[in-house]
Amino acid sequence: MSFSEELAVYIHWPYCKSKCPYCDFYKELAHNVKQDKIVAEYISALRKYHEILPERTVKSIFFGGGTPSLIEPHNIAEIIGEISKLWPLKENIEISLEANPNTRSETLFTDFKSAGINRLSLGVQALNDEDLRFLGRTHNLATARQCLEEIVKIFDNHSADLIYARPQQSLRSWQQELEEITSYGLKHLSLYQLTIEENTVFARKNIRPLEDDAAVEMYDFTRDFLADHGYPQYEVSNFAANGYESAHNLTYWQGGDYIGIGKSAHGRYSCKGKFIAAEYPFTEEQLSAAERAEELILMGLRLVKGINKQLFKQICGLDIYDCVNHNKLQMLKEIGLLEESDTHLRASKQGFPVLNQIIGELCI
């Protein structure tokens, strides 16, 4: 099956029990949410997308948020069932759901598995109670540990999120958290450096993350530690056991087609020779080949393997050398921030911590 025939489906559930002070994603508090009505809207949207993109095979489904573990399992099953009626599903399809420990119940994870979820991603964020409170999380360490133990027993594929470079965090304390999180036998880890985004509670409180030099040291240590413990880095913030990289997120980073269902969700897909940027529900904007190429550079350089130059041209129809500043490209290679082979262009190990600056130089 060619890359262009596959489709990833993102289901966005924007509702949360509470809002974390660092989060700048669109979300709403989960009060009196009429799930059946919302799911009916999602199904209607999926059917319309099938009219637009009928000849596809779905490679992955991802329930993100917000807190999608608030969705009733029978509604999860209904959405997955509808997708399977509309499109054929790829063999060994990845069906992920992000879960928050504060939604745990005795049978929740087994119910999600019965509904069709085969990959569970747990939003832990910290492995000590003090920092959980600082991050505004409404679960405690004991609950997080219980959830971690449960998901590795119930699912064959699993992931956890942590946030590092918290104010005053020491490298030693972060090492202890890494030692613990790798002890559970998870297949995948997503580790995000704390950034203070505008219009968040942290920004209004003038919270400052860890100093840059200390954060870079922590980042370098994390890559080396996880590689030594069976989790090689494959993207800026993502690490996985061999063969357990997120198929859904690779669609974004490699420039594959995907649709987004739910408030604030968006999509990117090719249709009848046009590049479409879509926002839910069905606001479409046509992108030029140059605009699509810039997106491919922005996303592709996040991968350790970098941008596959042949696939780049296959997707947008342009040669990558026609889409970057040649002088800056040469300079970045000479100073060791970019590396190039016959097939790929990628950031070096030294380039990853300054990736945003590299992209800014290239795309001028």
MIZA-105522 format. One line per 5 residues: number of its first residue (from 1); their letters; for each residue x negated, y, z negated of C-alpha. Coordinates in nm, 4 decimals, decimal comma, m for minus. Example, Ala and Ser with C-alpha at 12.3 -4.5 7.8 and 13.67 -1.06 7.14 Angstrom:
// MIZA-105522
1	AS	m1,2300 m0,4500 m0,7800  m1,3670 m0,1060 m0,7140
***
This chain:
// MIZA-105522
1	MSFSE	0,0000 0,0000 0,0000  m0,1398 0,3412 0,0941  m0,1846 0,6179 m0,1612  0,0862 0,8309 0,0050  0,3528 0,5604 m0,0282
6	ELAVY	0,3323 0,5494 m0,4076  0,5256 0,7706 m0,6470  0,4875 0,8417 m1,0175  0,7922 0,9451 m1,2218  0,7628 1,1755 m1,5223
11	IHWPY	1,0584 1,1976 m1,7626  1,0312 1,5002 m1,9900  1,2126 1,4987 m2,3236  1,1635 1,8498 m2,4651  1,3202 1,7906 m2,8066
16	CKSKC	1,1210 1,7662 m3,1296  1,2029 1,7408 m3,4986  0,9742 2,0393 m3,5594  0,7330 2,2621 m3,3683  0,3606 2,2202 m3,4286
21	PYCDF	0,1740 2,5512 m3,4780  m0,0854 2,4762 m3,2075  0,1596 2,3684 m2,9367  0,2446 2,5956 m2,6438  0,4497 2,3415 m2,4462
26	YKELA	0,8141 2,4076 m2,3790  1,0225 2,2363 m2,6452  1,3471 2,2645 m2,8359  1,4412 2,1505 m3,1838  1,6397 1,8276 m3,1805
31	HNVKQ	1,9655 1,9446 m3,3395  2,2925 1,7981 m3,2109  2,1337 1,6750 m2,8891  2,3888 1,5014 m2,6674  2,1642 1,2281 m2,5329
36	DKIVA	2,4201 1,0575 m2,3095  2,4920 1,3855 m2,1276  2,1228 1,4592 m2,0780  2,0490 1,1077 m1,9538  2,3371 1,1377 m1,7057
41	EYISA	2,1752 1,4592 m1,5753  1,8413 1,2815 m1,5441  1,9974 0,9975 m1,3487  2,1702 1,2426 m1,1164  1,8342 1,4117 m1,0546
46	LRKYH	1,6640 1,0788 m0,9860  1,9283 0,9969 m0,7268  1,8737 1,3285 m0,5536  1,4996 1,2712 m0,5450  1,5648 0,9329 m0,3892
51	EILPE	1,7433 1,1107 m0,1056  1,4318 1,3239 m0,0550  1,1753 1,0455 m0,1014  1,3503 0,7174 m0,0195  1,0606 0,5138 0,1215
56	RTVKS	0,8393 0,5008 m0,1863  0,7257 0,2475 m0,4427  0,7134 0,3656 m0,8047  0,3689 0,3012 m0,9529  0,4283 0,4444 m1,3014
61	IFFGG	0,6934 0,5919 m1,5290  0,5946 0,8203 m1,8135  0,8239 0,9454 m2,0909  0,6576 1,2583 m2,2284  0,7570 1,5570 m2,4336
66	GTPSL	0,8416 1,6944 m2,6749  0,9068 1,3801 m2,8692  1,0442 1,1107 m2,6358  1,0451 0,8573 m2,9194  1,3619 1,0408 m3,0260
71	IEPHN	1,5402 0,8968 m2,7220  1,7631 0,6051 m2,8097  1,6139 0,2827 m2,6693  1,9336 0,2022 m2,4774  1,8934 0,5355 m2,2957
76	IAEII	1,5323 0,4505 m2,2150  1,6536 0,1209 m2,0682  1,9201 0,2986 m1,8642  1,6702 0,5400 m1,7100  1,4212 0,2639 m1,6268
81	GEISK	1,7034 0,0541 m1,4842  1,8189 0,3370 m1,2594  1,4660 0,3975 m1,1283  1,4330 0,0270 m1,0484  1,7605 0,0395 m0,8527
86	LWPLK	1,6522 0,3422 m0,6489  1,2955 0,2389 m0,5639  1,0966 m0,0836 m0,5692  0,8575 m0,0981 m0,8647  0,4904 m0,1717 m0,8124
91	ENIEI	0,3720 m0,5035 m0,9475  0,2304 m0,4506 m1,2981  0,3868 m0,1052 m1,3138  0,2777 0,1072 m1,6105  0,5735 0,2390 m1,8146
96	SLEAN	0,4507 0,4681 m2,0929  0,6179 0,6465 m2,3778  0,4726 0,9044 m2,6160  0,5747 0,8362 m2,9738  0,5474 1,0449 m3,2872
101	PNTRS	0,4876 0,8647 m3,6178  0,7624 1,0737 m3,7780  1,0247 0,8896 m3,5706  0,9219 0,5447 m3,6908  1,1872 0,2978 m3,7989
106	ETLFT	1,1617 m0,0704 m3,8769  1,2502 m0,1846 m3,5245  1,1790 0,1243 m3,3111  0,8677 m0,0023 m3,1342  1,0096 m0,3477 m3,0654
111	DFKSA	1,3269 m0,1818 m2,9370  1,1218 0,0322 m2,6988  0,9434 m0,2777 m2,5710  1,2782 m0,4496 m2,5153  1,3953 m0,1400 m2,3249
116	GINRL	1,1076 m0,1776 m2,0781  0,8205 0,0257 m2,2239  0,4891 m0,1556 m2,1797  0,2462 0,1168 m2,2884  0,2897 0,3116 m2,6135
121	SLGVQ	0,0949 0,6325 m2,6788  0,0943 0,7482 m3,0417  0,0476 1,1150 m3,1341  m0,1667 1,0744 m3,4461  m0,3714 1,3998 m3,4131
126	ALNDE	m0,5698 1,3561 m3,7376  m0,6676 1,0800 m3,9757  m0,6564 1,2673 m4,3027  m0,3612 1,4205 m4,4815  m0,5125 1,7662 m4,5237
131	DLRFL	m0,5611 1,8206 m4,1524  m0,2259 1,6641 m4,0696  m0,0653 1,9320 m4,2855  m0,2826 2,2034 m4,1245  m0,1726 2,0875 m3,7780
136	GRTHN	0,1915 2,1009 m3,8824  0,2450 1,7284 m3,8445  0,5378 1,5913 m4,0414  0,3933 1,2421 m4,0857  0,1237 1,1442 m4,3334
141	LATAR	m0,1843 0,9276 m4,2971  m0,0171 0,6176 m4,4397  0,2594 0,6347 m4,1784  0,0088 0,6921 m3,8971  m0,1889 0,3868 m4,0039
146	QCLEE	0,1252 0,1762 m4,0261  0,2287 0,2819 m3,6752  m0,1162 0,2074 m3,5333  m0,1129 m0,1394 m3,6835  0,2342 m0,2048 m3,5429
151	IVKIF	0,1793 m0,0892 m3,1859  m0,1320 m0,3018 m3,1334  0,0692 m0,6068 m3,2411  0,3757 m0,5279 m3,0307  0,2234 m0,3907 m2,7081
156	DNHSA	m0,0589 m0,5123 m2,4869  m0,1412 m0,1576 m2,3746  m0,1633 0,1340 m2,6172  m0,3183 0,4726 m2,6744  m0,3580 0,7322 m2,9484
161	DLIYA	m0,4106 1,1092 m2,9455  m0,6403 1,2982 m3,1805  m0,7315 1,6656 m3,2016  m1,0868 1,7678 m3,2949  m1,2928 2,0862 m3,3389
166	RPQQS	m1,0545 2,1936 m3,6125  m1,1663 2,4898 m3,8245  m1,4485 2,3895 m4,0600  m1,4417 2,0280 m3,9380  m1,7781 1,8568 m3,9864
171	LRSWQ	m1,9379 1,6158 m3,7439  m1,9584 1,3563 m4,0199  m1,5860 1,3753 m4,0984  m1,5046 1,3467 m3,7274  m1,7311 1,0435 m3,7005
176	QELEE	m1,5340 0,8799 m3,9808  m1,2108 0,9372 m3,7899  m1,3629 0,7935 m3,4729  m1,4825 0,4909 m3,6660  m1,1313 0,4345 m3,7952
181	ITSYG	m0,9442 0,4909 m3,4703  m1,1728 0,2516 m3,2819  m1,1179 m0,0161 m3,5465  m0,7544 m0,0763 m3,4451  m0,8312 m0,2272 m3,1058
186	LKHLS	m0,6461 0,0327 m2,9008  m0,6986 0,0231 m2,5250  m0,7071 0,3989 m2,4700  m0,7836 0,7221 m2,6561  m0,6963 1,0834 m2,5703
191	LYQLT	m0,9072 1,3312 m2,7680  m0,8294 1,7000 m2,7309  m1,0402 1,9904 m2,8473  m0,8323 2,2370 m3,0481  m0,7690 2,5526 m2,8502
196	IEENT	m0,5653 2,8457 m2,9746  m0,3090 2,9321 m2,7096  m0,1242 3,2609 m2,6850  0,2241 3,2813 m2,8380  0,1620 2,9948 m3,0796
201	VFARK	0,1867 3,0122 m3,4576  m0,1900 2,9614 m3,4815  m0,2501 3,2592 m3,2517  m0,0205 3,4810 m3,4554  m0,2020 3,3731 m3,7713
206	NIRPL	m0,5375 3,4459 m3,6074  m0,6561 3,0862 m3,6647  m0,9980 3,0213 m3,5130  m1,1175 2,6795 m3,3938  m1,4640 2,5441 m3,4581
211	EDDAA	m1,7530 2,7541 m3,3266  m1,8479 2,6800 m2,9643  m2,1891 2,5271 m3,0336  m2,0483 2,2947 m3,3001  m1,7572 2,1986 m3,0720
216	VEMYD	m1,9947 2,1109 m2,7859  m2,2049 1,9014 m3,0238  m1,8891 1,7222 m3,1362  m1,7853 1,6642 m2,7748  m2,1235 1,5175 m2,6806
221	FTRDF	m2,1232 1,2958 m2,9883  m1,7710 1,1749 m2,9089  m1,8638 1,0669 m2,5547  m2,1680 0,8737 m2,6736  m1,9937 0,7182 m2,9736
226	LADHG	m1,6948 0,5983 m2,7750  m1,9101 0,4632 m2,4909  m2,0995 0,2577 m2,7492  m1,7696 0,1287 m2,8903  m1,6131 0,0134 m2,5627
231	YPQYE	m1,4328 0,3339 m2,4572  m1,6236 0,4947 m2,1699  m1,5040 0,8401 m2,0754  m1,3160 0,8597 m1,7459  m1,1682 1,2113 m1,7719
236	VSNFA	m1,2486 1,5252 m1,9700  m1,0358 1,4225 m2,2676  m0,9659 1,0566 m2,1995  m1,1492 0,7346 m2,2832  m1,0453 0,3774 m2,2112
241	ANGYE	m1,1447 0,0157 m2,2291  m1,2259 m0,1171 m1,8851  m0,9105 m0,1455 m1,6750  m0,6899 0,0501 m1,9151  m0,7204 0,3999 m1,7703
246	SAHNL	m0,3808 0,5710 m1,7544  m0,2386 0,4905 m1,4107  0,0158 0,7691 m1,4451  m0,2294 1,0433 m1,5387  m0,4697 0,9290 m1,2674
251	TYWQG	m0,1933 1,0210 m1,0230  m0,2209 1,3832 m1,1363  m0,5996 1,3930 m1,1329  m0,6383 1,2144 m0,7996  m0,3691 1,4158 m0,6227
256	GDYIG	m0,0984 1,1527 m0,5869  0,2721 1,2263 m0,5492  0,4936 1,2552 m0,8556  0,8329 1,3898 m0,9533  0,9264 1,5518 m1,2839
261	IGKSA	1,2663 1,5113 m1,4493  1,3776 1,7299 m1,7412  1,3476 2,0917 m1,8554  1,0058 2,2435 m1,7703  0,9035 1,9346 m1,5712
266	HGRYS	0,7448 1,9809 m1,2309  0,6321 1,7683 m0,9398  0,3992 1,7562 m0,6401  0,4727 1,5531 m0,3302  0,4377 1,5420 0,0453
271	CKGKF	0,7541 1,5268 0,2508  0,7911 1,5479 0,6280  0,4387 1,6819 0,6643  0,4849 1,9531 0,4021  0,3252 1,9942 0,0586
276	IAAEY	0,5950 2,0608 m0,1996  0,5634 2,2056 m0,5500  0,8878 2,1303 m0,7317  1,0287 2,2490 m1,0619  1,3219 2,0823 m1,2317
281	PFTEE	1,5983 2,0902 m1,1218  1,5107 2,1167 m0,7513  1,3354 2,4466 m0,7130  1,0970 2,3790 m0,4257  0,8078 2,5810 m0,2930
286	QLSAA	0,6014 2,4860 0,0090  0,2260 2,4953 m0,0486  m0,0296 2,5644 0,2197  m0,3032 2,3108 0,2832  m0,5504 2,5505 0,1185
291	ERAEE	m0,3333 2,5839 m0,1917  m0,2993 2,2076 m0,2196  m0,6743 2,1702 m0,1717  m0,7434 2,4093 m0,4596  m0,5175 2,2030 m0,6852
296	LILMG	m0,7054 1,8878 m0,5858  m1,0339 2,0517 m0,6857  m0,8927 2,1781 m1,0170  m0,7650 1,8336 m1,1091  m1,0207 1,6068 m0,9431
301	LRLVK	m1,3253 1,7522 m1,1134  m1,1735 1,6538 m1,4468  m1,2564 1,2924 m1,3643  m1,5948 1,1431 m1,4486  m1,6009 0,9928 m1,0987
306	GINKQ	m1,5051 1,3317 m0,9573  m1,3395 1,3991 m0,6231  m1,3288 1,1286 m0,3592  m1,4062 1,3368 m0,0500  m1,2346 1,0993 0,1919
311	LFKQI	m0,9173 1,0848 m0,0188  m0,9277 1,4647 m0,0541  m0,9148 1,5031 0,3242  m0,6491 1,2336 0,3538  m0,4218 1,4227 0,1126
316	CGLDI	m0,4590 1,7840 0,2242  m0,6034 1,7485 0,5750  m0,9037 1,9690 0,4990  m1,2708 1,8966 0,4507  m1,3746 1,9759 0,0946
321	YDCVN	m1,6644 2,1879 0,2230  m1,4145 2,4205 0,3893  m1,2456 2,4765 0,0524  m1,5350 2,5782 m0,1742  m1,7927 2,8550 m0,1946
326	HNKLQ	m2,0984 2,7012 m0,0266  m2,3552 2,9183 m0,2044  m2,2035 2,8500 m0,5457  m2,1792 2,4789 m0,4691  m2,5497 2,4632 m0,3879
331	MLKEI	m2,6422 2,6673 m0,6948  m2,4339 2,4465 m0,9271  m2,6012 2,1378 m0,7845  m2,9480 2,2880 m0,8224  m2,8980 2,3734 m1,1893
336	GLLEE	m2,7587 2,0281 m1,2590  m2,3939 2,1061 m1,3312  m2,2583 1,9318 m1,0205  m2,3658 1,6051 m0,8598  m2,2866 1,4786 m0,5114
341	SDTHL	m2,3026 1,1449 m0,3349  m2,1913 1,0419 0,0120  m1,8422 0,9731 m0,1222  m1,7865 1,1933 m0,4289  m1,8395 1,5392 m0,5763
346	RASKQ	m1,8411 1,5437 m0,9547  m1,9396 1,7388 m1,2624  m2,2539 1,6158 m1,4369  m2,2638 1,5277 m1,8040  m2,4018 1,8767 m1,8663
351	GFPVL	m2,1304 2,0275 m1,6500  m1,8303 1,8802 m1,8268  m1,8373 2,1156 m2,1288  m1,8302 2,4174 m1,8902  m1,5928 2,2693 m1,6331
356	NQIIG	m1,3599 2,5695 m1,6261  m1,6484 2,7981 m1,5347  m1,7639 2,5562 m1,2635  m1,4185 2,5462 m1,1071  m1,3960 2,9243 m1,1239
361	ELCI	m1,7236 2,9552 m0,9342  m1,6307 2,6972 m0,6700  m1,2842 2,8260 m0,5896  m1,3782 3,1885 m0,5178
***
